[in-house]
Amino acid sequence: MPPGEYDLGGQTVVVKEGDPARRVDGTIAGATSRLDTCVANVVASGISLDEAIAAVTSVPARALGQASLGHLRPGAAADFVLLEADELCTQQTWIRGTKVFDRERLTVRD
């Protein structure tokens, strides 16, 4: 998310460029790194692309007991991100089979 104030579980969280998200009292509320950047970083450190993708898709979905998430199969949620092949940056995002972001067109759907 861009810099601004957000509601996170009923608490106001402030995001500033280059800073972790913080609650109003200044305590860290979470990271603001983009997931595609995290995937690219671990791949650059030697983890295989397959392992990195599993770590952010099927592994957490299984841990949360969400059988319709973390894979592309009939009956799944059809949520996915298309990454650029070399730099692994997000090119498109799809939710329930509908494109909601396209880097080429710089469009975002609410």
C-alpha positions in Angstrom: 0.0 0.0 0.0 1.2 3.5 -0.6 2.0 5.8 2.3 -1.0 6.7 4.4 -3.1 5.6 7.4 -4.8 2.3 7.4 -7.0 0.2 9.6 -5.3 -3.1 10.6 -7.5 -5.3 12.8 -9.2 -2.3 14.4 -5.9 -0.4 14.9 -4.7 2.6 13.0 -1.4 1.9 11.2 0.7 4.6 9.6 2.8 3.7 6.5 5.6 6.1 5.5 7.9 5.6 2.5 10.9 3.4 3.4 9.7 2.7 6.9 7.9 -0.3 8.5 4.2 0.1 9.2 3.7 1.6 12.7 0.9 1.9 15.1 0.1 5.4 16.3 2.2 4.9 19.4 5.2 4.2 17.2 5.5 0.5 17.7 6.2 -1.6 14.5 3.0 -3.1 13.2 4.5 -5.0 10.3 6.7 -4.9 7.2 5.9 -2.9 4.1 8.1 -4.9 1.7 6.3 -6.1 -1.4 5.9 -9.8 -1.7 7.3 -9.9 -5.2 10.4 -8.2 -3.9 10.7 -10.7 -1.1 10.5 -13.6 -3.6 13.1 -12.0 -5.8 15.4 -11.5 -2.8 15.3 -15.2 -1.7 15.7 -16.4 -5.2 18.8 -14.1 -5.6 20.1 -15.7 -2.3 20.0 -19.2 -3.8 16.6 -20.5 -3.0 15.0 -22.1 -6.1 12.1 -20.3 -7.7 9.8 -23.3 -7.1 10.6 -23.3 -3.4 10.2 -19.5 -3.1 6.8 -19.6 -4.8 5.6 -22.5 -2.6 6.7 -20.6 0.5 4.3 -17.7 -0.4 1.4 -19.8 -1.8 0.8 -23.5 -1.0 2.7 -23.7 2.2 0.8 -20.9 4.1 -2.5 -21.9 2.5 -2.1 -25.5 3.9 -1.0 -24.1 7.3 -4.2 -22.1 7.4 -6.3 -25.0 6.2 -7.4 -23.1 3.1 -7.8 -25.8 0.5 -9.0 -23.4 -2.2 -5.9 -21.3 -2.0 -2.2 -21.8 -2.9 -2.6 -23.6 -6.2 -4.3 -23.3 -9.6 -6.7 -26.3 -10.0 -10.3 -26.7 -10.8 -12.3 -25.6 -7.8 -9.5 -23.3 -6.5 -10.1 -19.6 -5.9 -8.3 -18.5 -9.2 -6.3 -15.8 -7.4 -2.8 -15.4 -8.8 0.0 -13.1 -9.7 1.9 -13.1 -12.9 5.6 -12.3 -12.4 8.0 -10.9 -14.9 10.5 -13.7 -15.8 13.8 -12.1 -15.0 13.3 -9.6 -12.2 10.2 -11.4 -10.7 8.2 -8.1 -10.4 4.4 -8.2 -10.6 3.0 -7.8 -14.0 -0.6 -8.8 -13.4 -2.8 -9.7 -10.4 -6.0 -11.8 -10.7 -8.6 -12.3 -8.0 -11.3 -14.9 -8.5 -10.3 -15.2 -12.2 -10.7 -11.4 -12.8 -7.7 -9.2 -13.6 -7.5 -6.4 -11.1 -4.0 -5.1 -11.9 -2.0 -4.8 -15.1 1.4 -3.2 -15.0 1.4 -2.6 -18.8 -1.8 -0.6 -18.5 -1.2 0.6 -15.0 -4.7 -0.1 -13.9 -6.1 -1.1 -10.6 -9.6 -2.2 -10.0 -11.3 -1.8 -6.5 
